[in-house]
Amino acid sequence: MSAALAPLVSIVTTDLAAVTRGRPLTEARFRKALETGIGWVPANQCLTAFNTIADPNPWGSSGDLRILPDEAARFTTAATGTATRFDMVIGDIVELDGSPWTACPRTQLRAALRALEAATGLGLVATFEQEFTLLPGAAGAPAVPLHAFSVEALRHFDPFAPRLAACLEQAGVEPEMVLAEYGANQFEITHAPTDALTAADRAVAIREITREVARTAGARASFAPKPALDQVGNGVHIHFSLRDASGQPATFDAARPGRLSQAAGAFCAGIVKHLSGIVALTASGVPSYYRLAPHNWSSSYTWLGERDREATLRICPTVTIGGREPERQFNVEYRAADATANPYLALAAIVRAGLAGIEADLAAPPIVGRDPSVMSADERERLGLRRLPETLEDALDAMAADPAVMAWFPPELLASFVAVKRSEIGLMAGLDRAAVCAAYGARY
């Protein structure tokens, strides 16, 4: 590699529009920045996905912050095909004296995890399963959509998938699989379960590395929930399980309904109770709600289901082939999420809702095995099934109407989030659904 092209290290944060931004340094200057970080501006947290600053916002034009890099969250790979290696370090936003900044999403996830551990002695293991659509140049597009999950759909873009897997492996995110998915030119990436903060870091790294590998292949990777109105949507499925103080699985109990332990049942009950209030934080784009509809294999009701991909909370299967024990595999999948949501904030909301369920000693929700959209209103009422908000605006209203959700996060953070989202809603005013999908599809 040429000395004239010394790689740069980007110190980054992911904002409320779920865009990862930061500043680059040479390696020597990065070493110096480990202690004091790099400069940042409060109003940056109010940047929309469309490069405007939400106005009004709580910060205005004044104030200074630092992004303090976390060297444990450094992701590096030299295999993307670019002239210099990909090198990104995720940081926490802090005040000038190093104390946590109230509106840093990564800090909020740390706080939620500490609260869970302090109140229950439990920790959270998580993984992000992310879907995206590869938008090839005209020369690379198949003449007709290739068969879902097929070898041809994967191999058509070779060496995209093996190069991406190699990059992710080199970056240390432990990719489990890069596969061709159901939609046209759609792929999915999964990574190995890990502690919740690392899982959110990996979600960010996977998106950025995927985008870079796609660019070098002459294509674009869109993680938008609906890159086009007539296309299959892209979701982010957040899998989680509980661990006790000794690191042993605490989600599984074969004797209880759904095999959910008492703590896991209460954790799920808290999420179901606050689902309408937290969905703005987990599906944060205008087109997110085009995807969250019945029969999209996404989620649309406050629904706990077992092995049902329409349920918002899905109890996942376990494999017993070869005598494998289910305890360590057992997990629950939160499906009402996509890449317009900040992964730290999304996971923090899930943790806070689950903790509220444990603290209130809520009974596990009923496990529903039928499609709520074909039930009578009385049956849905009896089972506690409520339709999720059907627009981002409704989701913001539902969040504001849930005093528990509003109490979990600092008011400045929530005010910034609402400002960004209402600004994005305003920018989409007057556009039809297809144009909204195109706008988000080009930016996520």
Secondary structure, DSSP 4 states (H G I P E B T S, - for coil): --GGG---EEEEEE-TTS-EEEEEE-HHHHHHHHHH-EEE-GGGGGB-TTS-B-SS-SSTT---EEEEEEEEEEEEES-SSSSS-EEEEEEEEE-TTSPBPTT-HHHHHHHHHHHHHHHHS-EEEEEEEEEEEEEE-GGGS-SSPPPTT-HHHHHTTTTHHHHHHHHHHHHT--EEEEEE-SSTTEEEEEE--EEHHHHHHHHHHHHHHHHHHHHHTTEEEE--S-SSTTSPP--EEEEEEEE-TTS-B-SB-TTSGGGB-HHHHHHHHHHHHHHHHHHHHHS-STTHHHHSSTTSSS--BS-EEES-TTSSEEEPP---GGG--STTT--EEE-S--TTS-HHHHHHHHHHHHHHHHHTTPPPPPB--S-GGGS-HHHHHHHT--BPPSSHHHHHHHHHT-HHHHHHS-HHHHHHHHHHHHHHHHHHTT--HHHHHHHHHTT-
